[in-house]
Amino acid sequence: DLREEIRLLTSFIYQRESLNVNSHKINFIEEQARELFYGGGTEYDFSLWIQAALLFEHLIIPAKYYVPESLLEFAQDVIDEAKSHECKVERYQVNGDGKKVNAEIWEYSETISKITEWLDEEKGFKEKMKMKFFP
């Protein structure tokens, strides 16, 4: 398909020319996401995988730039962690007696599905690039 050929070639040229310019931005985004995921928690005590997943959903996935392998590996780490919690988190308050009150379960499977789809697309695109330009 001609459009796919043009997309591959354009992306290849863009990556070669802009990698040095944009690499610091990409590295910063990845660094911030990793700090959320592997860091020590937050004042709101959200599960760390949720914060990283939301950063992927709202910042990383919509952006169109060169995606380093390390970011793809990190995305897989976030997906694996989310799945280990069934993509859910229980939120609750503790009353004076130490009992849970106002408990609710928050579901993040849609967010994780978006990340999984993005990851599959990026891996597929990288594979096409390798086959096309480095046979």
C-alpha positions in Angstrom: 0.0 0.0 0.0 1.5 3.3 -1.1 0.3 5.2 1.9 2.0 2.8 4.2 5.2 3.1 2.2 5.1 6.9 2.5 4.4 6.6 6.2 7.3 4.3 6.7 9.7 6.5 4.7 8.5 9.7 6.3 8.8 8.2 9.7 12.3 6.9 9.0 13.4 10.4 7.8 11.8 12.2 10.7 13.4 9.8 13.2 16.8 10.2 11.7 16.6 14.0 11.5 14.7 14.7 14.8 16.1 12.1 17.1 18.7 14.4 18.6 16.3 17.3 18.9 13.4 15.3 20.5 15.4 12.7 22.5 15.6 14.9 25.6 11.8 15.4 25.6 11.2 11.7 25.1 13.7 10.8 27.9 12.1 13.3 30.2 8.6 11.9 29.7 9.9 8.4 30.2 11.8 9.4 33.3 8.7 11.0 34.8 6.6 8.0 34.1 9.2 5.7 35.6 9.4 7.8 38.7 5.6 7.4 39.1 5.7 3.7 38.6 8.8 2.8 40.6 8.7 5.7 43.0 7.7 5.9 46.7 4.0 6.8 46.4 2.0 10.0 46.5 0.1 12.1 48.9 -3.1 10.6 47.6 -1.8 7.1 47.9 -2.9 6.1 44.4 -1.4 2.8 43.2 1.7 3.6 41.2 0.7 1.5 38.2 -2.5 3.6 37.8 -0.5 6.9 37.7 1.9 5.5 35.1 -1.0 4.1 33.0 -2.8 7.4 33.0 0.3 9.2 32.0 0.6 6.7 29.0 -3.1 7.2 28.1 -3.1 11.0 28.3 0.4 12.1 27.3 2.5 9.3 25.7 0.0 7.6 23.4 -1.5 10.8 21.8 2.0 12.2 21.0 3.6 11.3 17.7 7.3 11.0 18.1 10.0 8.4 17.9 9.4 5.8 20.6 12.6 4.2 22.1 12.6 0.5 22.9 13.0 1.3 26.6 9.6 3.0 26.6 8.0 0.0 25.0 9.5 -2.2 27.6 8.3 0.1 30.3 4.8 0.0 28.8 4.8 -3.7 29.1 5.9 -3.4 32.8 2.9 -1.2 33.4 0.5 -3.6 31.6 1.9 -6.6 33.5 1.5 -4.8 36.9 -2.0 -3.7 36.1 -3.0 -7.2 35.1 -1.6 -8.6 38.3 -4.2 -6.4 40.0 -6.9 -7.3 37.5 -6.8 -3.7 36.3 -8.7 -2.6 39.4 -8.0 -0.8 42.6 -10.0 -0.6 45.8 -10.4 2.9 47.2 -11.8 3.5 50.7 -11.6 5.5 53.8 -10.9 4.2 57.3 -13.2 5.4 60.1 -12.3 5.9 63.8 -12.8 2.2 64.5 -10.3 1.2 61.8 -13.0 -0.1 59.5 -13.3 0.5 55.7 -16.0 3.0 54.8 -17.0 4.4 51.4 -15.3 1.6 49.7 -15.4 1.5 45.9 -13.6 -0.4 43.1 -12.1 1.6 40.3 -11.7 -0.2 37.0 -8.8 0.6 34.6 -9.1 -2.1 32.0 -10.0 0.3 29.3 -6.9 2.4 30.0 -4.7 -0.8 29.9 -6.4 -1.9 26.7 -5.4 1.4 25.1 -1.8 1.0 26.2 -1.8 -2.6 25.0 -3.1 -1.6 21.6 -0.6 1.3 21.3 2.2 -1.1 22.3 1.2 -3.7 19.7 1.0 -0.9 17.0 4.4 0.5 17.9 6.1 -2.9 17.9 4.5 -3.8 14.6 5.6 -0.4 13.1 9.2 -0.9 14.4 9.3 -4.4 12.8 8.1 -3.0 9.5 10.8 -0.3 9.7 13.5 -2.9 10.3 12.3 -5.1 7.4 12.0 -2.2 5.0 15.2 -0.3 5.7 17.5 -2.9 7.2 16.7 -6.2 5.4 
